[in-house]
Structure formats: C-alpha cells, structure tokens
Amino acid sequence: MADSAIAAWGALLDRSVEQIAAASQDARTFDRELIIKVSDVWDNNTYPFVRAALARGARREQRAAEGMRWMADLGSERRAWVLEQLRVSGYDLELPPPSYLEGVHGRDYAGRIMPTQDPLTAEVAARIRNDYVLTTAAVSTLVVERSGTRLRGRLLLVLERRYVLDAADIPPAELDLRFDGITDVRFDLDDSDGVTIDPAAALTIGQNGLIRAARGTAWIHDSHWHLSDAGRAADARTSAKIWRPVPPPSAGRALGGAARVAGAVLHWAMLEIRMVRYPHHADRAPVHRIAQVLAGAGSAIVAAGARRWGREAAFRRLVQQWITLGGDELAEVFRHVLLDLAQDEHEQPSVRRLARELAPDAADEIAPSTAEAPGEVVLVCYSARQDPHPRAVVIQSAVPEGTRWVLCGSEIEDPHHVAIAVRADSITVGLG
C-alpha cells in the first residue's frame, strides 16, 4: 500500500462521522438507514482501530491493513462502502481479495443451507409463492420513512408453509420485504389479510392496499427453509463446505490508560447513534450532537497514538475535549459511560481511576423541546407485537425548532384503526 494504512483508517472514521452528521442535520431528510449502516461498521472495529493507532513501526501499518481488510470483509455492499469512503477521503488503497463468496448460499453451523436477500424479481416471487401461502399472510411490521430525499419501506409478513416440516410447534416463517424509491402506499389495518407479489417491485395488501417502489428485495426468515423446494434446490447446487469468515485481526496487548478510555467513549458513541435502528428511538438519540463532537476523532486518535512522548496526556486531552464540546446536552451520557467504565472490576485500576476523574458532574436537566407536533411526518412504523405487548404505531415528525428542523416522536399503543398512505412524496397516517 503506497498510502499510509493507519492514516487512511483514521480518515475513514472521520468520513463516517461526517456522513452521520450530514444524515442527521435536518429532520426532514433524516437518513436513518445510512446512520445505522455507518455506525454499525464501528461496533466491532473501534477497538482494533485504537490498538492499531497505538502500535509502533511496521506493526502499526500491518495492524491497520489487517483491520481494514476485516472491516470490509462483510459482503460486497460493505466492501464497496469502505473503498468508496477511502477514495472520497483521498486514499487510493487496494484491499486483498474478499474471503466471502459472492452469489452463493451460506450454510449454518450444522451445514444447513440458508436463504439470501434477493432482488424482487419474477423468479424470486414465484419461488416464494411455491413454498409459502401468501393468501393468508399477516402483516407483522410496516415501516415507511423518508431516507434523505427518497422514501423507503419495510414490510414483514408472517407466512404459513406449503412444505412438510420434520417437527411440531415450529414458529411460522417470515417474509422480509424491503422497498426503495417508494412512489405509492395504501395500507388499512382492517383490509390487510393476504398479499400478492408483483415482480415489478409492487405488492398488493388485502383487497385495496398496495406498495409501489422502484426497487425491492425479498428475504425469507425461516429456520427450516432447507426443507422447502427452493432450499432443496439451493442445497443441491451449493458446495457442502461450510464457509467461515476470516477471523478478526489479532487484538495485541489489551488497551490501557487514557487510550482505553477514549476507545470506550468512541465505542459507546457509535452504539448510542445506532439506537436509531429502533424507530421509537430516532428522536431520542442525540445523533447530530454526538457527530459534531466527534468530528476529526479518527485523525486525532492516529496523531495521539503516534506520539513518542506525552501520548497518555494527548488521549486524556482528547476525551476532555469531547466532554467540553458536548456541554450540558451530552454531559449525562458522557457521565454514564465513564462511570460505567470506572465501576467495571475487570478494568485496570488506572483506567477505572481515570474514567472516574474525567466523568463530568451531573448536568442540569435539559429543557424539553419546544417543537410542536405534528409537523411533517417522516417515519411511520406499525408493529403487530406479540402478547403481552399490544400492537403499536410509532410516528416521527420533522418540526421546526428555532433555525433547525428536529425529530419529534410519538407512540400510540393498541390503536383500533391504522391507515397509512403515500401520495406525492407525502406520508399521512390515520389512527382511530
């Protein structure tokens, strides 16, 4: 690699934070899917990145190269994202060939063939109809949301199987449909029994409901899919070898001191951001403020790790800088993660002591938002929860607050009537 691998990895983190900040800046174009995807990248990669930044000499570059390879080795979409963000950041790096097999069904630990997420084509639709009863399909979850400037959706259906099972009391299968570029939605809970799949990324729900979109994908969630006709056909044409992912790079010596504290805060931040995966948390996680505070974190960690002297102080200053920038708005969450680290009996005494020293004092309670609902609906999620949880509808709206548009959420439990529609890029919800 001609370019520095550790510098590139740090720039990749910087770019990730920039993407999250841009995707959360304006609630009217809040891109929840992008935020989830980017923050999820760093769940298992934060500590390897910090460890690589602390290494010396050739080991630093080696660990960074191994770490980026492992980060990218989670399917073609992840690999393409890593390479694209590196190029945008000014790094033209080549990664080793992927270890995964493209377009091939995987097998579980017992060697059973597993379904894949496939484009919603005529062939895929026919396979689903052959193995499952769509006329009795029940809607489990429906999500329609604005992602940036387009509309996306997810429909989760509970299905009866047509094929014979080898055991009793097996939970029903689920069909997970994802839609991108939605142009039309009509959904009425009172008219939602049974579906018809149109391979042109369209779907009929009940008698009068529908979803139309530019693109769609289908994914069967079924632990016994290997017994279906589609599963048996896939099994016959797939190698019996069980593919195992490349193991993560060696962790090296456990992190200690201020670098461990910085890594813990960064890891917590990505997990906190990723909480928007739950629709009712989209307005609760302070995504944009966290992204503002962590701007440049990747480059700063690389620079702190490269210091021959004063490295401990540099990492300490970095954590203090994040806390200061977070102000009262993030003081309580910084306090939570640092005190949690300080109370962990498995941590080194020096790490626990430093975390306790850096934890900010409890901040005054932040005044509640002055934003007024309903605003402009940007997300609606209907969920037919299992007992004892009632069905519920989550609505997230973009509302003006000063010079910004922010999310304002509400949740309605056990509504008697639910109607969702999309017309001219506008989402409307009717409840009764």
Secondary structure, DSSP 8 states (H G I E B T S, - for coil): --S-HHHHHHHHHHHHHHHHHHHHS-GGG--HHHHHHHHHHTTTTHHHHHHHHH--HHHHHHHHHHHHHHHH-S-HHHHHHHHHHHHHTT--------SS-TT---B-TT--B----EE--HHHHHHHHHHEEEEEEEEEEEEEEEETTEEEEEEEEEEEESS--SSSS---EEEEEEEEEEEEEEEEGGG-S-EEEETTTEEEETTTEEEEEEEEEEEEE-TTGGGSHHHHHHHHTS-S------------S---HHHHHHHHHHHHHHHHHHGGGSGGGTTTS-HHHHHHHTTTHHHHHHHHHH-SSSHHHHHHHHHHHHHHHHHHHHHHHHHHHHHHHHT-TTS-HHHHHHHHHH--------------S-SEEEEEEEE---TTS--EEEEEEEEEETTEEEEEEEEEES-S-EEEEEETTEEEEEE-
